[in-house]
Amino acid sequence: MIKVTGIIKYQDIGVGVWTLVSESGETYELYQPSENLRQDGLKVTLQGKIRDDIMSMAMVGQILEVHK
């Protein structure tokens, strides 16, 4: 489980992808983000798990499954 603070960004890649750009500059692809997280420019602190067992067509960063 990791905790990350950053900004939610929408990237128009393929069918579109929601990402979290951390304060340290790392980009995470959000795995099935809830409706309330789908807000471009929203500053958040999230807790979740890095999912190494799934792949993405966007390939913008590690996949983060949000728990909180």
Contact map, one row per residue, 1 for C-alpha under 8 A:
11100000000000000000000000000000000000000000001111000000000000000000
11110000000000000000000000000000000000000000001111000000000000000000
11111000000000000000000000000000000000000000111100000000000000000000
01111100000000000000010000000000000000000000111000000000000000000000
00111110000000000000011000000000000000000011110000000000000000000000
00011111000000000001111000000000000000000011100000000000000000000000
00001111100000000001111000000000000000011111000000000000000000000000
00000111110000000111100000000000000011111111000000000000000000000000
00000011111000000111100000000000000000111100000000000000000000000000
00000001111100011110000000000000000001110000000000000000000000000000
00000000111110011110000000000000000000000000000000000000000000000000
00000000011111111000000000000000000000000000000000000000000000000000
00000000001111111000000000000000000000000000000000000000010000000000
00000000000111111000000000000000000000000000000000000000110000000000
00000000000111111000000000000000000000000000000000000000000000000000
00000000011111111100000000000000000000000000000000000000000000000000
00000000011111111110000000001100000000000000000000000000010000000000
00000001111000011111000000001100100001000000000000000000000000000000
00000001111000001111100000111100000000000000000000000000000000000000
00000111100000000111110000111100000000000000000000000000000000000000
00000111100000000011111011110000000000000000000000000000000000000000
00011110000000000001111111110000000000000000000000000000000000000000
00001110000000000000111111000000000000000000000000000000000000000000
00000000000000000000011111000000000000000000000000000000000000000000
00000000000000000000111111100000000000000000000000000000000000000000
00000000000000000000111111110000000000000000000000000000000010000000
00000000000000000011110011111000000000000000000000000000000111000000
00000000000000000011110001111100000000000000000000000000000111110000
00000000000000001111000000111110000000000000000000000000000111110000
00000000000000001111000000011111100000000000000000000000000000111100
00000000000000000000000000001111100000000000000000000000000000111100
00000000000000000000000000000111110000000000000000000000000000001000
00000000000000000100000000000111111011000000000000000000000000001100
00000000000000000000000000000001111111000000000000000000000000000000
00000000000000000000000000000000111111000000000000000000000000000000
00000000000000000000000000000000011111100000000000000000000000000000
00000001000000000000000000000000111111100100000000000000000000000000
00000001010000000100000000000000111111110000000000000000000000000000
00000001110000000000000000000000000111111100000000000000000000000000
00000011110000000000000000000000000001111100000000000000000000000000
00000011100000000000000000000000000000111110000000000000000000000000
00000011100000000000000000000000000010111111000000000000000000000000
00001111000000000000000000000000000000001111100000000000000000000000
00001111000000000000000000000000000000000111110000000000000000000000
00111100000000000000000000000000000000000011111000000000000000000000
00111000000000000000000000000000000000000001111100000000000000000111
11110000000000000000000000000000000000000000111110000000000000000111
11100000000000000000000000000000000000000000011111000000000000011111
11000000000000000000000000000000000000000000001111100000000000011110
11000000000000000000000000000000000000000000000111110000000001111000
00000000000000000000000000000000000000000000000011111100000001111000
00000000000000000000000000000000000000000000000001111110000001100000
00000000000000000000000000000000000000000000000000111110000000000000
00000000000000000000000000000000000000000000000000111111000000100000
00000000000000000000000000000000000000000000000000011111101000100000
00000000000000000000000000000000000000000000000000000111111000000000
00000000000001000000000000000000000000000000000000000011111000000000
00000000000011001000000000000000000000000000000000000001111100000000
00000000000000000000000000000000000000000000000000000011111111000000
00000000000000000000000000111000000000000000000000000000011111000000
00000000000000000000000001111000000000000000000000000000001111100000
00000000000000000000000000111000000000000000000001110000001111110000
00000000000000000000000000011110000000000000000001110110000011111000
00000000000000000000000000011110000000000000000111100000000001111100
00000000000000000000000000000111100000000000000111100000000000111110
00000000000000000000000000000110100000000000011110000000000000011111
00000000000000000000000000000000000000000000011110000000000000001111
00000000000000000000000000000000000000000000011100000000000000000111
